[in-house]
């Protein structure tokens, strides 16, 4: 039986582009702000619903909000993803969120730590407790 690798993002230094691989499919994502939307259960465990281009995630988040008030979103700017030191750490954490159930609930704190460590804007938010509201 062939085991396919977990879905994952990868920054290609040669092209300066973000790629996404899932199974045998490889997609050029490009130089975009990467967004994620998730909900949380009563214990605060996150359930990732969608990830990808900010515009698509905004649409999905608007739909999910109509049925779940715990919906949270985060947008990671391209500048942070392509940062030579912070970018690989951020992409690694995003990939962990894709493959580890509940991991996404810790992404805000992780991004805040990376932002402070590298003095960059890892996500557009004043504090990790505030949720970025993406309007449809």
C-alpha positions as a LaTeX table, in Angstrom:
\begin{tabular}{lrrr}
\hline
Residue & $x$ (\AA) & $y$ (\AA) & $z$ (\AA) \\
\hline
Unk1 & 0.00 & 0.00 & 0.00 \\
Unk2 & 1.35 & 3.42 & $-0.97$ \\
Unk3 & 1.20 & 6.03 & 1.77 \\
Unk4 & 0.81 & 9.56 & 0.55 \\
Unk5 & 2.44 & 12.36 & 2.48 \\
Unk6 & 0.25 & 14.64 & 4.54 \\
Unk7 & $-0.97$ & 17.79 & 2.77 \\
Unk8 & 1.69 & 20.47 & 3.10 \\
Unk9 & 2.74 & 23.95 & 2.04 \\
Unk10 & 6.28 & 24.58 & 0.86 \\
Unk11 & 8.10 & 27.77 & $-0.06$ \\
Unk12 & 10.30 & 27.36 & $-3.11$ \\
Unk13 & 13.28 & 29.69 & $-2.89$ \\
Unk14 & 14.17 & 29.26 & $-6.56$ \\
Unk15 & 10.81 & 30.59 & $-7.77$ \\
Unk16 & 9.83 & 32.62 & $-4.72$ \\
Unk17 & 6.40 & 30.94 & $-4.75$ \\
Unk18 & 4.35 & 29.01 & $-2.23$ \\
Unk19 & 3.34 & 25.48 & $-3.26$ \\
Unk20 & 0.73 & 23.14 & $-1.78$ \\
Unk21 & 1.01 & 19.38 & $-2.10$ \\
Unk22 & $-1.77$ & 16.93 & $-1.31$ \\
Unk23 & $-1.33$ & 13.31 & $-2.28$ \\
Unk24 & 0.20 & 13.30 & $-5.76$ \\
Unk25 & $-1.17$ & 16.75 & $-6.66$ \\
Unk26 & 1.10 & 19.79 & $-6.47$ \\
Unk27 & $-0.41$ & 23.25 & $-6.79$ \\
Unk28 & 1.33 & 26.59 & $-7.22$ \\
Unk29 & $-0.32$ & 28.77 & $-4.60$ \\
Unk30 & 1.75 & 31.83 & $-5.49$ \\
Unk31 & 2.68 & 34.84 & $-3.41$ \\
Unk32 & $-0.50$ & 35.20 & $-1.37$ \\
Unk33 & $-1.60$ & 35.97 & 2.16 \\
Unk34 & $-2.50$ & 32.58 & 3.63 \\
Unk35 & $-5.66$ & 32.33 & 5.71 \\
Unk36 & $-7.18$ & 29.68 & 7.96 \\
Unk37 & $-10.66$ & 29.29 & 9.45 \\
Unk38 & $-11.56$ & 27.05 & 12.36 \\
Unk39 & $-14.13$ & 26.51 & 15.07 \\
Unk40 & $-13.66$ & 25.40 & 18.67 \\
Unk41 & $-15.50$ & 22.96 & 20.88 \\
Unk42 & $-16.47$ & 23.62 & 24.50 \\
Unk43 & $-12.96$ & 22.59 & 25.62 \\
Unk44 & $-11.25$ & 25.01 & 23.24 \\
Unk45 & $-10.04$ & 22.32 & 20.85 \\
Unk46 & $-9.84$ & 23.69 & 17.32 \\
Unk47 & $-11.29$ & 22.09 & 14.22 \\
Unk48 & $-9.71$ & 23.40 & 11.02 \\
Unk49 & $-12.30$ & 23.88 & 8.28 \\
Unk50 & $-10.39$ & 25.53 & 5.44 \\
Unk51 & $-7.04$ & 27.05 & 4.54 \\
Unk52 & $-5.72$ & 28.88 & 1.51 \\
Unk53 & $-6.20$ & 32.14 & $-0.34$ \\
Unk54 & $-7.65$ & 34.84 & 1.93 \\
Unk55 & $-10.59$ & 35.64 & $-0.36$ \\
Unk56 & $-11.79$ & 32.02 & $-0.41$ \\
Unk57 & $-11.41$ & 31.70 & 3.35 \\
Unk58 & $-13.41$ & 34.89 & 3.93 \\
Unk59 & $-16.32$ & 33.38 & 1.99 \\
Unk60 & $-16.14$ & 30.09 & 3.89 \\
Unk61 & $-15.81$ & 31.85 & 7.26 \\
Unk62 & $-18.93$ & 33.93 & 6.56 \\
Unk63 & $-20.91$ & 30.74 & 5.90 \\
Unk64 & $-19.57$ & 28.93 & 8.95 \\
Unk65 & $-20.32$ & 31.92 & 11.21 \\
Unk66 & $-24.02$ & 31.57 & 10.39 \\
Unk67 & $-24.07$ & 28.24 & 12.23 \\
Unk68 & $-21.13$ & 28.42 & 14.67 \\
Unk69 & $-20.28$ & 31.48 & 16.75 \\
Unk70 & $-16.86$ & 30.06 & 17.71 \\
Unk71 & $-15.55$ & 30.64 & 14.17 \\
Unk72 & $-12.08$ & 32.19 & 14.14 \\
Unk73 & $-9.88$ & 33.24 & 11.27 \\
Unk74 & $-6.30$ & 34.28 & 10.86 \\
Unk75 & $-4.50$ & 35.71 & 7.85 \\
Unk76 & $-0.74$ & 35.32 & 7.59 \\
Unk77 & 0.76 & 38.03 & 5.35 \\
Unk78 & 2.92 & 37.02 & 2.42 \\
Unk79 & 5.75 & 39.09 & 3.90 \\
Unk80 & 5.80 & 36.80 & 6.95 \\
Unk81 & 5.55 & 33.61 & 4.88 \\
Unk82 & 8.44 & 34.65 & 2.66 \\
Unk83 & 10.62 & 36.00 & 5.51 \\
Unk84 & 13.96 & 34.14 & 5.38 \\
Unk85 & 13.97 & 33.17 & 9.07 \\
Unk86 & 10.35 & 33.34 & 10.21 \\
Unk87 & 8.77 & 31.97 & 7.02 \\
Unk88 & 9.99 & 28.36 & 7.35 \\
Unk89 & 8.85 & 28.25 & 11.00 \\
Unk90 & 5.42 & 29.63 & 10.09 \\
Unk91 & 4.97 & 27.22 & 7.18 \\
Unk92 & 6.03 & 24.31 & 9.39 \\
Unk93 & 3.41 & 25.29 & 12.00 \\
Unk94 & 0.70 & 25.69 & 9.35 \\
Unk95 & 1.56 & 22.21 & 8.08 \\
Unk96 & 1.28 & 20.84 & 11.63 \\
Unk97 & $-2.18$ & 22.42 & 11.84 \\
Unk98 & $-3.13$ & 20.53 & 8.68 \\
Unk99 & $-1.97$ & 17.16 & 9.99 \\
Unk100 & $-2.54$ & 17.30 & 13.77 \\
Unk101 & $-6.11$ & 17.42 & 15.02 \\
Unk102 & $-6.77$ & 20.42 & 17.27 \\
Unk103 & $-3.39$ & 22.07 & 16.62 \\
Unk104 & $-4.96$ & 25.09 & 14.89 \\
Unk105 & $-6.27$ & 26.40 & 18.21 \\
Unk106 & $-2.65$ & 27.30 & 19.10 \\
Unk107 & $-1.79$ & 29.13 & 15.86 \\
Unk108 & $-2.53$ & 32.60 & 17.22 \\
Unk109 & $-0.12$ & 32.30 & 20.15 \\
Unk110 & 2.51 & 30.74 & 17.88 \\
Unk111 & 2.26 & 33.59 & 15.36 \\
Unk112 & 2.47 & 36.19 & 18.12 \\
Unk113 & 5.66 & 34.57 & 19.40 \\
Unk114 & 7.19 & 34.48 & 15.91 \\
Unk115 & 6.22 & 38.12 & 15.33 \\
Unk116 & 7.98 & 39.21 & 18.49 \\
Unk117 & 11.03 & 37.00 & 17.91 \\
Unk118 & 11.64 & 38.28 & 14.38 \\
Unk119 & 10.13 & 41.76 & 14.77 \\
Unk120 & 7.71 & 41.21 & 11.90 \\
Unk121 & 3.97 & 41.35 & 11.45 \\
Unk122 & 3.13 & 37.66 & 11.42 \\
Unk123 & $-0.57$ & 38.36 & 11.40 \\
Unk124 & $-2.65$ & 41.54 & 11.43 \\
Unk125 & $-3.72$ & 41.70 & 15.04 \\
Unk126 & $-2.87$ & 43.84 & 18.07 \\
Unk127 & $-3.03$ & 40.99 & 20.60 \\
Unk128 & $-3.41$ & 37.23 & 20.26 \\
Unk129 & $-6.77$ & 37.36 & 22.09 \\
Unk130 & $-8.44$ & 39.43 & 19.36 \\
Unk131 & $-9.97$ & 37.65 & 16.42 \\
Unk132 & $-9.54$ & 39.04 & 12.94 \\
Unk133 & $-12.99$ & 39.41 & 11.50 \\
Unk134 & $-13.04$ & 38.80 & 7.76 \\
Unk135 & $-16.16$ & 40.19 & 6.19 \\
Unk136 & $-17.69$ & 38.58 & 3.13 \\
\hline
\end{tabular}
